[in-house]
Amino acid sequence: MKALVFTKYGSPEILQLREIDKPTPKENEVLVKIHATAVNDYDWSMIRGKPYLYRLLFGLLKPKHQIPGMELSGIIEALGTNVESFKVGDAVYGDISTYGFGGFAEYVCINEKALVIKPDKMSFEEATAIPHASALALQGLVDTGDIKKGQKVLINGAGGGMGTFGLQIAKLYDAEVTGVDTGDKLKMMTEIGFDHIIDYKKEDFTKNGQIYDLILDAKTTRSTFDYLRALSSKGKYVTVGGYLNRLFPMFLLKPWISIFSKKRIHIVALKPNKDLNYISELFEAGKIRPVIDGPFNLTEVPEALQYFGEGRHQGKVVIVNNTP
Ligand SMILES: NC(=O)c1ccc[n+]([C@@H]2O[C@H](COP(=O)([O-])OP(=O)(O)OC[C@H]3O[C@@H](n4cnc5c(N)ncnc54)[C@H](OP(=O)(O)O)[C@@H]3O)[C@@H](O)[C@H]2O)c1
């Protein structure tokens, strides 16, 4: 089978399209023929080995996982002896990062728990764009943020994967949603229904006098005190990721903030694939749709990664497997 392999850290061009053995599933694994995959922050960080802290996860001197790719959709071709949830021929999708990586390939063997059935109405391209970013948005806004009907919500980093799902989930609660991002993404954000748009290169939303009941952040680009200023008296700030120099002080300050104020600060630790069947139901009911950038071919992954890393993408960067 063909796979994009890297054996040392470097820029995305370090990935090589190689012919390698097709894997055989272990007891609890399924063999999936991958139809589509997507680019995520983990892939961008894993290939470069940066930020360096990530090397504790991905391998100190060289990468532990040699094929990146953590989201996929495809068809099950073979089953391990103990697999109970699927049969050969099932169309599936999921975030596989808990059990390994390997989405940038024609096939992968992965624990059955990493996957759910793909609804017929959902294309493979749509399916692969959904699991990671929709889970971040749902867990950020609902599980952690406890969003309430009609709240004023702001999403920082709103034009990427998490933010575009965040808007659609917040709208299920009739929220008034402001999106913060920049460049070409602003037009797309208006089209998909953000009520207000802020270009972060032109305006600092923490200094314009507006306040929000709930802030969901993909990037953590401001200081904890800046965010507190932009919250209503019982407002919540929820971040799913971003710069360590911002996250670390936030982590230290948040217990003190909850003693001296009714405002709350939360840092989400993602539970991959939690509520993915609920997301499938929302999709089938026409209530959420991924914003897809691409699709690119498997051979174009290095370019797609660079494009993602430079923040030029809109929504989710999708890769389709159509190698000859
Ligand atoms: N919590 C967890 O357990 C967990 C697990 C996995 C991943 N994550 C994190 O979750 C986040 C996923 O977000 P995503 O998939 O939506 O990422 P994404 O697709 O890269 O979107 C982030 C958006 O933020 C924008 N942005 C950059 N700088 C900004 C600024 N100063 N102000 C406002 N927006 C800015 C980017 O645009 P430009 O670059 O063009 O400016 C981009 O459009 C990542 O930070 C990832 O590391 C968290």
The ligand as an SDF file (V2000), in Angstrom:
LIG
                    3D

 48 52  0  0  0  0  0  0  0  0999 V2000
   -7.7750   20.5770   24.1720 N   0  0  0  0  0  0  0  0  0  0  0  0
   -7.3140   19.4880   23.6010 C   0  0  0  0  0  0  0  0  0  0  0  0
   -7.2800   18.4010   24.1870 O   0  0  0  0  0  0  0  0  0  0  0  0
   -6.8360   19.5900   22.1800 C   0  0  0  0  0  0  0  0  0  0  0  0
   -6.5390   18.4480   21.4240 C   0  0  0  0  0  0  0  0  0  0  0  0
   -6.1050   18.6250   20.1210 C   0  0  0  0  0  0  0  0  0  0  0  0
   -5.9690   19.9020   19.5810 C   0  0  0  0  0  0  0  0  0  0  0  0
   -6.2440   20.9870   20.3500 N   0  0  0  0  0  0  0  0  0  0  0  0
   -6.1080   22.3820   19.8620 C   0  0  0  0  0  0  0  0  0  0  0  0
   -7.3830   22.8370   19.4570 O   0  0  0  0  0  0  0  0  0  0  0  0
   -7.2220   23.8540   18.4890 C   0  0  0  0  0  0  0  0  0  0  0  0
   -7.9850   23.4200   17.2560 C   0  0  0  0  0  0  0  0  0  0  0  0
   -8.3770   24.4850   16.5670 O   0  0  0  0  0  0  0  0  0  0  0  0
   -8.7600   24.3680   15.0420 P   0  0  0  0  0  0  0  0  0  0  0  0
   -8.7190   22.9530   14.5800 O   0  0  0  0  0  0  0  0  0  0  0  0
   -9.9810   25.1490   14.8310 O   0  0  0  0  0  0  0  0  0  0  0  0
   -7.4790   25.1320   14.4350 O   0  0  0  0  0  0  0  0  0  0  0  0
   -7.3590   25.8850   13.0800 P   0  0  0  0  0  0  0  0  0  0  0  0
   -8.1800   25.2300   12.0120 O   0  0  0  0  0  0  0  0  0  0  0  0
   -5.8870   26.1020   12.8540 O   0  0  0  0  0  0  0  0  0  0  0  0
   -8.0670   27.2980   13.3730 O   0  0  0  0  0  0  0  0  0  0  0  0
   -7.5330   28.2850   14.1920 C   0  0  0  0  0  0  0  0  0  0  0  0
   -7.8390   29.6340   13.5950 C   0  0  0  0  0  0  0  0  0  0  0  0
   -7.3410   30.6480   14.4790 O   0  0  0  0  0  0  0  0  0  0  0  0
   -6.8360   31.7060   13.6980 C   0  0  0  0  0  0  0  0  0  0  0  0
   -5.9330   32.5610   14.4530 N   0  0  0  0  0  0  0  0  0  0  0  0
   -4.5710   32.5800   14.4840 C   0  0  0  0  0  0  0  0  0  0  0  0
   -4.1320   33.5650   15.2830 N   0  0  0  0  0  0  0  0  0  0  0  0
   -5.2140   34.1850   15.7530 C   0  0  0  0  0  0  0  0  0  0  0  0
   -5.4030   35.3230   16.6060 C   0  0  0  0  0  0  0  0  0  0  0  0
   -4.3610   36.0160   17.1050 N   0  0  0  0  0  0  0  0  0  0  0  0
   -6.6570   35.6900   16.9070 N   0  0  0  0  0  0  0  0  0  0  0  0
   -7.7150   35.0230   16.3980 C   0  0  0  0  0  0  0  0  0  0  0  0
   -7.6040   33.9540   15.5450 N   0  0  0  0  0  0  0  0  0  0  0  0
   -6.3750   33.5580   15.2470 C   0  0  0  0  0  0  0  0  0  0  0  0
   -6.1630   30.9800   12.5510 C   0  0  0  0  0  0  0  0  0  0  0  0
   -6.0020   31.8500   11.4430 O   0  0  0  0  0  0  0  0  0  0  0  0
   -4.5970   32.4870   10.9610 P   0  0  0  0  0  0  0  0  0  0  0  0
   -3.5150   31.4990   11.3370 O   0  0  0  0  0  0  0  0  0  0  0  0
   -4.7700   32.7470    9.4990 O   0  0  0  0  0  0  0  0  0  0  0  0
   -4.4350   33.7600   11.6920 O   0  0  0  0  0  0  0  0  0  0  0  0
   -7.1820   29.8650   12.2420 C   0  0  0  0  0  0  0  0  0  0  0  0
   -8.1570   30.2890   11.3340 O   0  0  0  0  0  0  0  0  0  0  0  0
   -5.7310   23.9700   18.1980 C   0  0  0  0  0  0  0  0  0  0  0  0
   -5.1850   25.0230   18.9710 O   0  0  0  0  0  0  0  0  0  0  0  0
   -5.1900   22.6300   18.7070 C   0  0  0  0  0  0  0  0  0  0  0  0
   -3.8520   22.7070   19.1090 O   0  0  0  0  0  0  0  0  0  0  0  0
   -6.6960   20.8360   21.6220 C   0  0  0  0  0  0  0  0  0  0  0  0
  1  2  1  0
  2  3  2  0
  2  4  1  0
  4  5  1  0
  4 48  2  0
  5  6  2  0
  6  7  1  0
  7  8  2  0
  8  9  1  0
  8 48  1  0
  9 10  1  0
  9 46  1  0
 10 11  1  0
 11 12  1  0
 11 44  1  0
 12 13  1  0
 13 14  1  0
 14 15  2  0
 14 16  1  0
 14 17  1  0
 17 18  1  0
 18 19  2  0
 18 20  1  0
 18 21  1  0
 21 22  1  0
 22 23  1  0
 23 24  1  0
 23 42  1  0
 24 25  1  0
 25 26  1  0
 25 36  1  0
 26 27  1  0
 26 35  1  0
 27 28  2  0
 28 29  1  0
 29 30  1  0
 29 35  2  0
 30 31  1  0
 30 32  2  0
 32 33  1  0
 33 34  2  0
 34 35  1  0
 36 37  1  0
 36 42  1  0
 37 38  1  0
 38 39  2  0
 38 40  1  0
 38 41  1  0
 42 43  1  0
 44 45  1  0
 44 46  1  0
 46 47  1  0
M  CHG  2   8   1  16  -1
M  END
$$$$
